[in-house]
Amino acid sequence: MVQERLNDTTAANGSSHRPARGSSTRAVHGGTPRRKAFSALTTPIVQTATYTFRDTQDLMEYMERKTWGDGDDREEYGRYGNPTVAAVERKLAALDGGEDAVLYASGMNAVTSLLLSVLSAGGHIVMTDDCYRRTRQFCLTFLQRFGIETSVVPMGDYAALEAAIIPKKTRFIISESPTNPYLRVANLERIAALGKKYRALTVIDSTFATPVNQRPLEWGIDFVVHSATKYLSGHNDLLAGVVVGRADRIKALRDARGVLGGVVDPQNAYLLERGVKTLAVRVKQQNQSALAVARFLEAHPRIERVWYPGLPSHPDHDTAAAQMSGFGGVVSFEVAGDLQATARFIDHLRIPYIAPSLGGVESLIEQPALMSYYEKTSEERLALGIKDNLVRFAIGIEDTEDILNDLDQALAAV
Ligand SMILES: *Cc1c(COP(=O)(O)O)cnc(C)c1O
């Protein structure tokens, strides 16, 4: 039956005998039961901090089931679970082709909770560079205080990555893909193979790709992390994060979340699920605009260099073409000019807002030298790979033609 097929998450990775569904059908129906409470079409927002028991007998039966049974049939307290949160977790698991997912209060909360839940003193992490600044800061400063060391290796150097692994000590291999701001793409198969060889857990921060463009679990990666603040919610109006993976591992993370406390409130979970339903429609539009923008900029005399994995000039184009179905909505580029000329170009743009973040319906633009790295000198920034004339353009869902025209007039003004 068509209805059954739409709700069957096992078909999500295309491994079942049933035809794999398209990403937009998955975004709308994936992981979502046909029947919901009150026969509502949408997921009800269960706005409660706690859950009640009819009487002591009811409480004791619940405790017995919880202690000895398999699977809870109800929630106990808001930090341990919420039906609206659980609904969006099931949808995000289905989209990434994972068994389960756990939702957190922000993307950073997802990253830090995952690492804190698994690591012990004496543990070791290998991480690729060109990585989200706060993830790197958490590993290199916070975790180091607890006796956990992190080795940072150059993105794309798999010999260096393997050499950095300390057998029996390295618990995690962490990479983003694509990365920020250079859109470097990790070879997921190679990272997964190194994880298996050395019994280290592999983590891919797939925020920039979304499950529409890339599904790392299908390449053998253990955990996928997203800042759901970005494309998944898609409207620049909430913060959330998610980790997707094998059911037993996600259950352990959910138990740890009950201790660490990084829960999302039900209202935000509802907004996230609402946003996810249009994920594929938005991302396909963003992919298409970004490719057009990248090609336009690469051909423009006032642009020195463009970083976009969809361009053959990008160092990881072949890897991206092999493992992604779209190249994403972020384009980074270097303006032919200094810090001030680049800022003038940005100030002449009429469509994008100047703001950090990405992945929403509104285009956002930033000059990393002045946004994320303002307090550093030009030399310090260069050492981190951030040039003064670098621009990160996170494309929204405005019409492609309008975005191109806007870039054209602003470049003419530089
Ligand atoms: C934004 C972002 C994060 C952090 O997510 P928050 O929701 O802002 O906490 C982590 N990784 C990447 C790649 C991001 O873009």
PDBQT file of the ligand as one rigid body, heavy atoms in Angstrom, charges set to zero:
ROOT
HETATM    1  C1  LIG A 501      26.466  26.575  13.296  1.00  0.00    +0.000 C 
HETATM    2  C2  LIG A 501      27.306  25.362  13.280  1.00  0.00    +0.000 A 
HETATM    3  C3  LIG A 501      27.539  24.643  14.460  1.00  0.00    +0.000 A 
HETATM    4  C4  LIG A 501      26.998  25.081  15.785  1.00  0.00    +0.000 C 
HETATM    5  O1  LIG A 501      25.599  25.022  15.801  1.00  0.00    +0.000 OA
HETATM    6  P1  LIG A 501      24.709  25.970  16.759  1.00  0.00    +0.000 P 
HETATM    7  O2  LIG A 501      23.316  25.503  16.448  1.00  0.00    +0.000 OA
HETATM    8  O3  LIG A 501      24.976  27.374  16.349  1.00  0.00    +0.000 OA
HETATM    9  O4  LIG A 501      25.133  25.681  18.149  1.00  0.00    +0.000 OA
HETATM   10  C5  LIG A 501      28.300  23.489  14.360  1.00  0.00    +0.000 A 
HETATM   11  N1  LIG A 501      28.826  23.080  13.192  1.00  0.00    +0.000 NA
HETATM   12  C6  LIG A 501      28.632  23.755  12.047  1.00  0.00    +0.000 A 
HETATM   13  C7  LIG A 501      29.242  23.260  10.786  1.00  0.00    +0.000 C 
HETATM   14  C8  LIG A 501      27.870  24.913  12.052  1.00  0.00    +0.000 A 
HETATM   15  O5  LIG A 501      27.674  25.590  10.917  1.00  0.00    +0.000 OA
ENDROOT
TORSDOF 0
